[in-house]
Amino acid sequence: MEREMSDRKDLLATSPDEIAFIKKTNTTKKKPMASTELQLSERQPILASSEEVIHSNPVAASTVPVDTHTTVVGKNVDVVPEDKNKFIQVIRPLLVELIGTTLFVLIGIWGACSSGGVIAAALSFGLALMVLAASFGHISGVHFNPAVTLGVLIAGEMQAVMAVLYVIMQLLGGIAAGGLLRLLLAGYSYNLCKGGATLLAKYTINNETAGRVSKRYKFRLILQGIATEFIVTFVLVTVILMVALDTKSKTGLAPILIGFTLAVNILAVGAYTGGSLNPARSLGPAIFANQWENHFVYWIGPIVGAIVAGFLYRTVWAHYDRRMFVKRPGTTTIKAVKA
């Protein structure tokens, strides 16, 4: 109290000019303080609003990243404009089937015409399919084989119109491969291997009995060829459906497994039928080498094998969500669970 009384007395004793000078000095000193306080006061609402956004609803904030991520992934997979483009859906897969079948058959019959015989043919076809399937499988499925396309169609994994277009591209690719081999291989080597054509093995028959058994022998040879091509194509198509398309058993190792399956089948039967398993593979070389003997064997066997494989997959082997004649839970079951 005494201090305040002394300050008031000093103030009364001060002249008006001195009072004006003191006020002016105090005002000058307070200006930066006022501006600083103004800046802080302007920032406080911003900080407060951001804190409210972060901390107002912590439960909702923790779920936002999950929802956002899910939405983004859904857009990238389902709503990308490219996926609805006709080029992406139709033309690109057909180009893969055309060019891929050409390369696949060319590499395979190149190996078949080498001095390595059946082993070289099996490894050439098997490894070529393995590499091409790993590279382009996500685009077209890498069928390269009308029998495989037929099996996939029967299994319910593609549309009929697309299957017809696939088969056309595969046959054109096989023909192109046969023509390329004719251009790239020397005449002697080409004629020696008969252009890589698939032919049934012939056995020596005693001249004395040749006339009596010739017809029966040819008929049995044809039946054996059809049955052989049927079995190996059935195995190939079944493996493809199980490891590449089935919900339960499909795997990222599908290209390796499919390539080895083809190679093993050719190793097993190459000495007897040439190991075609593929009408497109047999058609091209037959055209350019003019080798049509028993050519229908390489259509009937693989096609019937693919039909049986696709039917068995659809009715027996497939996971229940892809199998026919399976009663799946309907709306009645869902309503009962909700109730």
C-alpha positions in Angstrom: 0.0 0.0 0.0 2.8 2.4 0.9 4.5 1.6 -2.4 1.3 2.4 -4.4 0.8 5.7 -2.5 4.4 6.7 -3.3 3.9 5.9 -7.0 0.7 8.0 -7.1 2.5 10.9 -5.5 5.3 10.7 -8.0 2.7 10.7 -10.8 1.0 13.8 -9.4 4.4 15.5 -9.2 5.3 14.7 -12.9 4.6 17.4 -15.5 2.2 16.9 -18.4 5.0 16.7 -21.0 6.7 13.9 -19.0 3.5 12.0 -18.7 3.0 12.2 -22.5 6.5 11.0 -23.1 6.1 8.0 -20.8 2.8 7.0 -22.5 4.4 7.2 -25.9 7.3 5.0 -24.8 5.0 2.4 -23.2 2.9 2.2 -26.4 6.1 1.7 -28.6 7.2 -1.2 -26.3 3.9 -2.9 -26.3 3.4 -2.9 -30.2 5.5 -6.0 -30.9 4.0 -7.8 -28.0 0.5 -7.0 -29.3 1.4 -8.3 -32.8 2.9 -11.4 -31.3 -0.2 -12.0 -29.2 -2.3 -11.4 -32.2 -0.4 -14.0 -34.3 -0.7 -16.5 -31.4 -4.4 -15.8 -31.1 -4.9 -16.4 -34.8 -3.0 -19.7 -34.6 -4.7 -21.0 -31.6 -8.1 -21.7 -33.4 -6.2 -23.6 -36.1 -4.3 -25.8 -33.6 -7.4 -26.4 -31.7 -9.4 -27.4 -34.8 -6.6 -29.8 -35.9 -6.5 -31.3 -32.4 -10.2 -31.7 -32.5 -10.0 -33.6 -35.8 -7.3 -35.9 -34.5 -8.6 -36.6 -31.0 -12.4 -35.9 -31.3 -13.2 -39.5 -32.3 -10.2 -41.8 -31.9 -12.2 -45.0 -32.8 -13.3 -43.6 -36.2 -9.8 -42.3 -36.9 -8.3 -45.7 -36.4 -10.7 -47.3 -38.9 -10.3 -44.6 -41.6 -7.0 -46.0 -43.1 -8.6 -49.5 -43.5 -11.7 -48.2 -45.3 -9.6 -45.9 -47.5 -7.2 -48.7 -48.4 -10.0 -51.1 -49.2 -11.7 -48.5 -51.4 -8.5 -47.8 -53.3 -7.8 -51.5 -53.9 -11.4 -52.0 -55.1 -11.1 -49.2 -57.6 -7.8 -50.4 -58.9 -9.1 -53.9 -59.4 -12.7 -53.4 -60.4 -13.2 -49.9 -61.7 -10.1 -49.2 -63.7 -11.2 -47.9 -67.2 -8.6 -50.1 -68.9 -10.3 -53.3 -67.7 -13.4 -52.5 -69.6 -11.6 -51.7 -72.8 -12.2 -54.0 -75.7 -8.5 -54.1 -76.5 -7.7 -55.3 -73.0 -10.6 -57.8 -72.8 -10.6 -59.3 -76.3 -7.8 -58.2 -78.7 -4.8 -58.5 -76.3 -5.6 -62.1 -75.2 -6.1 -63.1 -78.8 -2.8 -61.6 -79.8 -1.1 -63.5 -76.9 -2.7 -66.8 -78.1 -1.7 -66.1 -81.8 1.9 -65.1 -81.1 2.4 -67.3 -78.1 1.2 -70.4 -80.0 3.5 -69.6 -82.9 6.5 -69.3 -80.6 5.5 -72.3 -78.5 5.0 -74.7 -81.5 8.1 -73.4 -83.4 10.4 -73.9 -80.4 8.9 -77.4 -79.8 9.2 -78.7 -83.4 12.6 -77.1 -83.6 13.6 -79.4 -80.8 11.9 -82.3 -82.3 13.9 -81.9 -85.5 17.2 -81.7 -83.6 19.4 -84.7 -83.0 18.1 -85.0 -79.4 15.0 -86.9 -80.5 12.1 -87.3 -78.0 14.1 -85.9 -75.1 14.9 -82.7 -76.9 11.2 -82.4 -78.1 9.9 -82.9 -74.6 12.2 -80.4 -73.0 11.6 -77.9 -75.8 7.8 -78.0 -75.5 7.7 -78.2 -71.7 10.2 -75.5 -70.9 8.8 -73.2 -73.6 5.3 -73.6 -72.2 6.6 -73.0 -68.7 8.3 -69.7 -69.6 5.5 -68.4 -71.7 2.8 -69.3 -69.1 4.8 -67.4 -66.4 5.1 -64.4 -68.7 1.7 -64.1 -70.3 -0.6 -66.3 -68.2 -2.3 -63.3 -66.6 -3.4 -62.0 -70.0 -4.9 -65.0 -71.8 -4.3 -68.0 -69.6 -1.8 -69.2 -72.1 -3.8 -72.1 -73.6 -1.9 -72.5 -76.9 -3.9 -75.6 -77.5 -7.5 -76.0 -78.8 -7.9 -79.1 -76.5 -7.0 -77.0 -73.4 -9.5 -74.2 -74.5 -12.2 -76.8 -74.9 -11.5 -78.2 -71.4 -11.6 -74.8 -69.9 -14.9 -74.0 -71.7 -16.5 -77.2 -70.4 -15.2 -76.4 -66.9 -17.2 -73.2 -67.1 -14.2 -70.9 -67.0 -14.7 -69.0 -70.2 -17.4 -67.9 -72.7 -18.1 -69.9 -75.8 -17.5 -67.0 -78.2 -14.1 -66.3 -76.7 -13.3 -70.0 -76.8 -14.0 -70.1 -80.6 -11.7 -67.1 -81.2 -9.0 -68.7 -79.1 -9.1 -71.9 -81.2 -8.9 -69.9 -84.4 -5.8 -68.0 -83.2 -4.2 -71.2 -82.0 -4.7 -73.0 -85.3 -3.3 -69.9 -87.2 -0.3 -69.9 -84.8 0.4 -73.6 -85.4 0.3 -73.0 -89.2 2.6 -70.0 -88.9 5.0 -72.1 -86.8 5.1 -74.9 -89.4 5.8 -72.3 -92.2 8.6 -70.6 -90.2 10.3 -74.0 -89.6 10.1 -74.7 -93.3 11.9 -71.4 -94.0 14.4 -71.6 -91.1 15.5 -75.3 -91.3 17.8 -76.7 -94.0 16.1 -78.9 -96.6 17.9 -82.2 -95.6 17.1 -81.7 -91.8 13.6 -80.7 -92.6 12.9 -83.7 -94.7 14.6 -86.0 -92.3 12.3 -85.1 -89.4 9.3 -84.7 -91.8 8.9 -81.1 -90.8 8.3 -82.0 -87.2 5.0 -83.7 -88.0 3.5 -86.2 -85.5 3.2 -89.7 -86.9 2.3 -93.0 -85.4 5.1 -95.5 -84.9 5.2 -98.4 -87.3 6.3 -101.9 -86.5 7.9 -104.4 -88.8 5.6 -107.2 -90.0 6.6 -110.5 -91.5 6.1 -110.5 -95.2 4.3 -113.9 -95.1 1.5 -112.5 -92.9 1.5 -108.9 -94.1 -1.5 -109.3 -96.3 -3.7 -111.0 -93.7 -3.0 -108.6 -90.8 -2.4 -105.4 -92.6 -6.0 -104.1 -92.1 -6.3 -105.3 -88.5 -2.8 -103.9 -87.8 -3.7 -100.5 -89.1 -6.9 -100.4 -87.2 -5.2 -101.4 -83.9 -2.5 -98.9 -84.5 -5.1 -96.1 -84.9 -7.0 -97.1 -81.8 -3.8 -97.3 -79.8 -2.8 -93.8 -81.1 -6.2 -92.3 -80.2 -6.2 -93.9 -76.7 -2.6 -92.7 -76.1 -3.3 -89.1 -77.1 -6.6 -89.3 -75.1 -4.8 -90.3 -71.9 -1.9 -87.8 -72.0 -4.2 -84.9 -73.0 -6.6 -85.9 -70.2 -3.7 -85.7 -67.7 -2.5 -82.3 -69.1 -5.9 -80.6 -69.1 -6.8 -82.0 -65.6 -3.5 -80.6 -64.2 -4.2 -77.2 -65.8 -7.7 -77.0 -64.4 -6.6 -78.0 -60.9 -3.4 -75.9 -60.5 -4.4 -72.8 -62.5 -8.1 -72.4 -62.1 -9.5 -74.3 -59.1 -10.4 -72.2 -56.1 -8.8 -74.6 -53.6 -5.8 -76.0 -55.3 -4.6 -73.2 -57.7 -1.0 -72.2 -57.0 1.6 -69.7 -58.1 3.7 -72.7 -59.2 1.2 -73.5 -62.0 3.5 -72.6 -64.9 6.2 -75.0 -63.6 3.8 -77.8 -62.9 2.1 -77.5 -66.3 5.4 -77.3 -68.2 6.7 -80.4 -66.4 3.4 -82.2 -67.0 3.7 -81.6 -70.8 7.3 -82.6 -70.8 6.7 -85.9 -68.9 3.8 -86.8 -71.2 5.9 -86.3 -74.4 8.7 -88.3 -72.9 6.3 -91.1 -72.1 4.5 -91.4 -75.5 6.8 -89.5 -77.9 8.2 -92.7 -79.3 4.7 -94.1 -80.1 2.6 -91.1 -81.3 5.1 -88.2 -81.4 3.4 -86.8 -78.3 1.2 -84.1 -79.8 -1.6 -83.5 -77.2 -2.4 -80.5 -79.3 -4.2 -80.3 -82.7 -2.6 -76.9 -83.5 0.9 -78.4 -82.9 0.1 -81.2 -85.4 -1.7 -79.1 -88.1 1.1 -76.7 -89.0 3.8 -79.3 -89.7 1.3 -81.5 -91.5 0.4 -78.7 -93.9 3.9 -77.7 -94.9 5.5 -81.2 -94.8 2.4 -82.8 -96.4 2.2 -85.5 -93.8 -1.5 -86.4 -93.4 -1.2 -90.1 -92.6 -3.6 -90.8 -89.6 -3.7 -87.1 -88.9 -7.3 -87.4 -87.5 -5.8 -89.3 -84.5 -4.3 -86.0 -83.3 -7.7 -84.4 -83.3 -9.9 -87.1 -81.9 -7.6 -88.2 -79.0 -6.9 -84.7 -77.6 -10.4 -83.4 -78.1 -12.1 -86.4 -76.3 -9.5 -86.3 -73.6 -10.2 -82.6 -73.0 -13.9 -83.1 -72.9 -13.7 -85.9 -70.3 -11.2 -83.8 -68.2 -13.4 -80.8 -68.3 -16.5 -82.8 -67.4 -14.9 -84.6 -64.5 -13.5 -81.4 -63.2 -16.9 -79.7 -63.3 -18.7 -82.6 -61.6 -16.0 -84.3 -59.3 -12.7 -82.6 -58.9 -13.6 -78.9 -58.6 -14.1 -77.1 -55.3 -17.7 -76.9 -54.3 -18.1 -73.2 -55.5 -17.3 -74.3 -59.1 -18.8 -77.8 -59.1 -22.0 -78.7 -60.8 -25.0 -80.3 -59.0 -23.9 -78.9 -55.7 -26.6 -77.3 -53.5 -25.2 -73.9 -52.4 -26.6 -71.9 -49.5 -29.4 -69.6 -50.7 -31.4 -66.7 -49.3 -33.4 -69.0 -47.1 -30.3 -70.0 -45.1 -29.2 -66.4 -44.8 -32.5 -65.2 -43.5 -32.5 -68.0 -40.9 -29.1 -67.0 -39.7 -30.1 -63.3 -39.4 -33.3 -64.3 -37.5 
